[in-house]
Amino acid sequence: DARVDDFLGITRCAGGTAVTAVRRDVSDSTLLDEVHAHEEVHRRQAEQFPSCEAFLASITTARRIIEVELPAYCAQWKLAVARGADSAVTRREYAWRIAAQSGAMENRLSVAQRFEHECR
């Protein structure tokens, strides 16, 4: 199980509802906004399932992790770029994170290509 200390923020199920926890040391308001945008995507994704637990249970493969994380990092990327982050560098960094989280670092280039194609 992922813990909030493992990531800047994490969305998990509590009483059948998707809830977000953010690491205590994330106090910079800019970063905090990005984390909230990322996790909001996960909460919306969970709402598409019969239950939050069903959503989490659906995340069992590297491909599924990529499918879940790509739109969440896209939301975060949009905020970062709007605030002046380098578009290409940030996209590549997030694509690498997605590949690492999925355990599919060998697919990092295809994840980066998907990110560029799907996140605008």
C-alpha positions in Angstrom: 0.0 0.0 0.0 1.2 3.5 -0.8 1.6 5.9 2.0 1.4 9.7 2.0 5.1 9.9 2.9 5.8 8.0 -0.4 4.3 10.8 -2.5 3.5 14.5 -2.2 -0.2 13.6 -2.0 -2.2 10.4 -2.2 -5.9 9.6 -2.7 -7.2 6.6 -0.9 -10.6 5.3 0.2 -12.2 6.2 3.5 -15.7 5.0 4.1 -16.2 4.3 0.4 -15.2 7.8 -0.6 -12.0 8.9 -2.3 -10.1 11.3 0.0 -6.8 13.0 -0.4 -4.0 13.4 2.1 -1.0 15.7 1.3 2.4 15.3 2.9 2.9 17.6 5.8 6.0 19.2 4.4 4.2 20.4 1.3 3.6 24.0 2.3 4.5 25.9 -0.8 1.1 27.1 -2.1 2.2 26.7 -5.8 3.2 23.1 -5.2 0.2 22.5 -3.0 -2.1 23.7 -5.8 -0.5 21.3 -8.3 -0.8 18.4 -5.9 -4.5 19.2 -5.3 -5.1 19.4 -9.1 -3.4 16.0 -9.5 -5.4 14.3 -6.7 -8.7 15.9 -7.9 -8.3 13.9 -11.1 -8.0 10.7 -9.0 -11.1 11.6 -7.0 -13.0 12.1 -10.2 -11.7 8.9 -11.6 -12.9 7.0 -8.5 -16.4 8.5 -8.9 -16.7 6.7 -12.3 -16.7 3.3 -10.4 -19.3 1.7 -8.2 -17.1 2.4 -5.3 -13.8 3.9 -4.4 -12.5 0.5 -3.5 -13.5 -0.8 -7.0 -11.5 2.0 -8.5 -8.4 1.1 -6.5 -8.9 -2.6 -7.2 -8.8 -1.8 -11.0 -5.3 -0.5 -10.8 -3.4 -3.8 -11.1 -1.1 -3.5 -14.1 1.6 -1.1 -15.3 -0.7 -0.1 -18.2 -3.5 0.7 -15.8 -1.2 2.8 -13.6 -0.2 4.8 -16.6 -3.8 5.3 -17.7 -4.7 6.6 -14.2 -1.6 8.7 -13.6 -1.3 10.3 -17.1 -4.4 12.5 -16.8 -3.5 13.4 -13.2 0.0 14.5 -14.1 -1.5 16.3 -17.1 -3.6 18.5 -14.7 -0.6 19.1 -12.6 1.5 19.9 -15.7 -1.0 22.5 -16.9 -0.7 24.4 -13.6 3.1 24.2 -13.6 3.4 25.4 -17.1 0.8 28.2 -16.6 3.1 29.4 -13.7 6.2 29.4 -16.0 7.6 25.9 -15.8 9.4 24.7 -18.9 6.7 22.8 -20.8 9.0 20.1 -22.4 11.2 19.6 -19.3 8.2 19.3 -17.0 6.4 16.9 -19.3 9.4 14.7 -19.6 9.9 14.7 -15.8 6.3 13.8 -15.2 6.4 11.1 -17.9 9.5 9.6 -16.1 7.6 9.6 -12.8 4.6 7.8 -14.4 6.9 5.2 -15.9 8.7 4.7 -12.5 5.4 4.5 -10.6 4.1 1.9 -13.0 7.3 -0.1 -12.7 7.7 0.2 -16.5 10.8 2.3 -16.8 11.6 0.5 -20.1 8.4 2.2 -21.4 9.4 5.7 -20.4 9.8 7.0 -24.0 6.4 5.7 -25.0 4.9 7.3 -21.8 6.6 10.6 -22.7 5.1 10.3 -26.3 1.6 9.6 -24.9 2.0 12.5 -22.4 2.9 14.9 -25.2 0.0 13.6 -27.4 -2.7 13.4 -24.8 -1.8 16.4 -22.6 -2.2 19.7 -24.2 
